[in-house]
């Protein structure tokens, strides 16, 4: 019985889904860091507001492909990028703040 359980264990481990890649962008002093982020398709990108005023993240595409809620200090916004391409974005409250996610 124990032998059968040991033989089945590697198979059970092999069928677990792979963990998705993750990347992050920090918002601080009215800047997205890094300003250009290159990730593989399927990566979850998390933006974190470290500034002491609110910010948001809005896709520059028309219509926008994504739009975050207004984030206060230490709040986050997440999006999984499944499609290859270049995705420019900006802060909806401060449009001079701009960044880009490149998905390969």
Backbone bond lengths (Angstrom), bond angles and torsions (degrees), N, CA, C in turn:
res aa  C-N    CA-C-N  psi(-1)  N-CA   C-N-CA  omega(-1)  CA-C   N-CA-C  phi
1 X - - - 1.452 - - 1.525 110.66 -
2 X 1.335 117.05 -45.42 1.461 120.66 178.59 1.517 110.37 -63.95
3 X 1.332 117.52 -40.04 1.468 121.28 179.15 1.526 110.53 -60.06
4 X 1.320 117.42 -42.93 1.458 121.79 179.71 1.537 110.12 -63.09
5 X 1.319 118.39 -40.99 1.467 122.42 179.11 1.524 110.70 -65.40
6 X 1.330 117.43 -40.08 1.461 120.64 179.30 1.523 111.61 -67.20
7 X 1.325 116.79 -36.91 1.454 120.05 178.49 1.526 111.71 -69.20
8 X 1.310 117.66 -32.35 1.460 121.76 -178.79 1.534 111.76 -78.26
9 X 1.317 118.28 -24.69 1.468 121.87 -175.41 1.521 113.25 -58.77
10 X 1.343 120.76 -47.46 1.461 118.70 179.89 1.525 112.73 -62.05
11 X 1.319 117.28 -34.41 1.456 120.66 178.85 1.525 109.98 -65.84
12 X 1.315 117.80 -41.31 1.459 121.43 179.16 1.525 110.28 -62.96
13 X 1.313 117.78 -39.03 1.461 120.65 178.78 1.525 111.23 -68.47
14 X 1.311 117.10 -33.77 1.456 121.14 -175.88 1.523 112.51 -69.32
15 X 1.319 119.52 -24.83 1.448 121.47 -176.60 1.520 113.57 -93.63
16 X 1.309 118.33 1.04 1.459 120.33 176.27 1.523 109.36 -67.53
17 X 1.341 117.21 139.08 1.462 118.72 179.21 1.518 111.15 -66.97
18 X 1.324 115.56 146.29 1.460 120.39 177.88 1.525 109.48 -67.96
19 X 1.293 115.55 144.99 1.460 120.48 178.09 1.526 108.94 -73.97
20 X 1.317 116.07 132.65 1.466 120.79 -179.76 1.524 109.89 -68.39
21 X 1.318 114.82 147.71 1.462 119.89 176.98 1.524 109.05 -70.28
22 X 1.325 115.29 153.35 1.456 120.73 179.03 1.518 109.38 -133.87
23 X 1.323 116.10 147.28 1.462 122.60 177.14 1.524 107.38 -143.19
24 X 1.323 115.87 161.52 1.462 117.97 -177.56 1.521 111.63 -137.43
25 X 1.331 113.53 152.46 1.461 123.26 174.59 1.527 106.22 -127.75
26 X 1.312 116.14 133.12 1.459 121.60 178.20 1.524 109.19 -104.22
27 X 1.313 115.61 138.77 1.461 121.60 174.13 1.523 106.70 -106.82
28 X 1.340 115.78 117.77 1.462 120.06 -179.18 1.520 109.07 -155.43
29 X 1.328 116.62 136.52 1.459 122.73 177.78 1.536 111.09 54.79
30 X 1.349 115.76 41.59 1.468 123.23 177.86 1.534 113.10 62.10
31 X 1.348 116.77 33.27 1.466 121.50 -179.59 1.531 109.27 -138.45
32 X 1.351 115.91 138.84 1.461 121.92 169.54 1.526 107.30 -88.05
33 X 1.340 117.25 126.37 1.460 121.09 -179.77 1.518 109.36 -127.26
34 X 1.338 117.74 120.11 1.454 127.90 0.44 1.535 110.59 -76.38
35 X 1.333 117.34 152.99 1.460 119.48 179.80 1.522 112.38 -71.11
36 X 1.328 117.32 -28.15 1.464 122.54 175.16 1.524 107.01 -127.06
37 X 1.317 115.97 123.67 1.462 122.16 -178.22 1.521 108.18 -120.20
38 X 1.331 117.50 125.08 1.459 121.98 177.73 1.524 108.67 -108.14
39 X 1.340 115.85 125.59 1.464 121.63 -176.56 1.523 109.66 -136.14
40 X 1.312 115.92 162.88 1.464 121.87 173.97 1.525 109.09 -81.81
41 X 1.321 116.20 153.48 1.464 120.45 176.10 1.526 109.22 -56.83
42 X 1.324 116.33 139.80 1.458 122.02 -178.70 1.515 114.11 94.36
43 X 1.328 117.55 0.50 1.459 121.65 -178.05 1.528 111.12 -81.81
44 X 1.326 115.79 136.94 1.459 121.79 173.52 1.524 108.19 -89.75
45 X 1.321 116.46 123.27 1.462 121.62 177.69 1.524 107.89 -105.23
46 X 1.323 116.04 131.70 1.459 122.35 178.65 1.514 109.15 -117.02
47 X 1.320 116.76 123.59 1.461 122.57 173.14 1.520 107.54 -97.21
48 X 1.342 117.17 133.93 1.458 122.35 178.50 1.515 109.05 -124.36
49 X 1.327 116.31 126.17 1.461 121.01 178.74 1.527 109.73 -84.46
50 X 1.316 116.98 110.01 1.467 122.55 177.30 1.527 110.90 -102.52
51 X 1.327 116.27 2.01 1.457 121.06 179.45 1.524 109.12 -80.02
52 X 1.318 117.12 164.56 1.459 120.41 -179.57 1.527 112.46 -93.78
53 X 1.351 116.60 10.23 1.457 121.41 174.02 1.529 108.81 -130.41
54 X 1.328 117.70 161.07 1.466 120.42 -178.08 1.529 112.74 -68.31
55 X 1.341 114.89 151.07 1.460 123.70 174.62 1.525 107.96 -144.82
56 X 1.330 115.83 166.66 1.463 120.84 173.24 1.526 108.71 -142.01
57 X 1.308 116.29 171.84 1.466 122.60 179.31 1.526 106.40 -127.33
58 X 1.344 115.89 121.94 1.462 120.67 -176.87 1.525 108.89 -132.18
59 X 1.318 116.14 130.21 1.457 121.42 175.49 1.529 109.77 -61.77
60 X 1.343 116.37 139.38 1.462 121.05 178.37 1.525 112.07 -81.14
61 X 1.333 118.19 -9.12 1.469 121.29 178.93 1.527 109.63 -67.14
62 X 1.319 115.70 153.82 1.457 120.76 176.29 1.512 109.57 -119.66
63 X 1.328 120.14 115.73 1.457 125.28 -3.19 1.525 110.93 -72.01
64 X 1.350 117.65 159.17 1.467 120.55 -178.40 1.529 111.92 -58.36
65 X 1.336 115.29 138.34 1.466 121.02 177.39 1.518 111.75 -81.40
66 X 1.322 116.46 -23.46 1.460 121.66 177.35 1.520 108.92 -154.97
67 X 1.327 115.64 152.86 1.460 121.37 178.99 1.521 108.28 -153.39
68 X 1.311 115.87 119.74 1.464 121.06 -179.32 1.520 110.44 -82.84
69 X 1.299 114.92 156.82 1.459 120.85 168.02 1.534 107.82 -67.08
70 X 1.295 118.10 164.58 1.466 120.69 174.85 1.528 107.06 -70.16
71 X 1.343 114.95 125.11 1.468 120.53 -175.44 1.525 110.63 -103.53
72 X 1.306 116.00 126.02 1.460 121.00 171.27 1.525 109.09 -81.11
73 X 1.303 117.04 178.85 1.460 122.63 -179.55 1.529 110.80 -53.00
74 X 1.330 115.62 130.67 1.460 125.65 178.02 1.528 114.53 72.23
75 X 1.313 118.76 4.24 1.460 119.92 174.11 1.519 109.52 -83.85
76 X 1.341 115.66 158.82 1.459 120.98 -175.09 1.524 111.59 -128.49
77 X 1.331 113.44 162.69 1.462 123.08 171.67 1.519 106.41 -136.84
78 X 1.340 117.06 136.33 1.463 121.40 -178.37 1.529 110.01 -124.86
79 X 1.335 114.36 146.14 1.468 120.53 174.35 1.520 108.52 -150.11
80 X 1.320 116.63 136.55 1.459 121.89 174.60 1.524 107.66 -93.44
81 X 1.330 116.18 128.36 1.455 122.64 179.28 1.526 108.40 -100.05
82 X 1.335 116.22 101.14 1.465 121.95 -177.57 1.526 113.07 -93.03
83 X 1.318 117.19 -20.05 1.459 122.09 -173.39 1.524 110.61 -106.82
84 X 1.334 116.39 134.21 1.462 120.11 176.62 1.525 109.75 -67.28
85 X 1.320 115.41 145.96 1.462 120.08 178.68 1.513 111.21 151.66
86 X 1.328 115.47 -174.67 1.461 122.97 178.20 1.519 107.70 -114.04
87 X 1.334 116.32 126.71 1.453 122.52 -172.94 1.537 110.65 -123.84
88 X 1.334 117.26 89.17 1.464 119.50 176.11 1.532 110.19 -72.20
89 X 1.317 115.46 149.95 1.463 121.03 179.06 1.529 108.99 -147.44
90 X 1.333 115.83 170.31 1.464 121.55 179.62 1.522 108.81 -150.79
91 X 1.317 115.81 170.52 1.461 121.05 174.60 1.529 107.26 -84.23
92 X 1.316 117.22 125.20 1.452 121.73 -179.35 1.519 113.31 -65.25
93 X 1.321 117.26 -21.37 1.465 121.16 179.01 1.523 112.42 -95.32
94 X 1.318 116.50 -23.68 1.470 122.89 -177.25 1.529 107.83 -137.92
95 X 1.339 118.48 78.97 1.468 122.10 -171.53 1.526 115.59 -58.91
96 X 1.330 117.62 -16.79 1.470 119.17 176.74 1.538 111.32 -69.97
97 X 1.323 116.98 -18.78 1.465 121.63 176.01 1.526 107.66 -80.18
98 X 1.344 116.39 118.91 1.458 119.23 -175.85 1.530 110.19 -136.40
99 X 1.328 115.25 152.23 1.450 121.78 177.19 1.516 109.57 -152.13
100 X 1.327 115.92 174.02 1.464 121.41 -179.62 1.522 109.61 -145.01
101 X 1.333 115.21 137.31 1.459 121.87 169.85 1.526 106.72 -109.90
102 X 1.342 116.37 124.05 1.457 122.18 176.04 1.513 107.30 -107.53
103 X 1.336 115.69 123.62 1.458 121.35 -177.50 1.526 108.62 -109.65
104 X 1.353 115.66 121.62 1.459 120.99 -177.58 1.512 111.62 -106.23
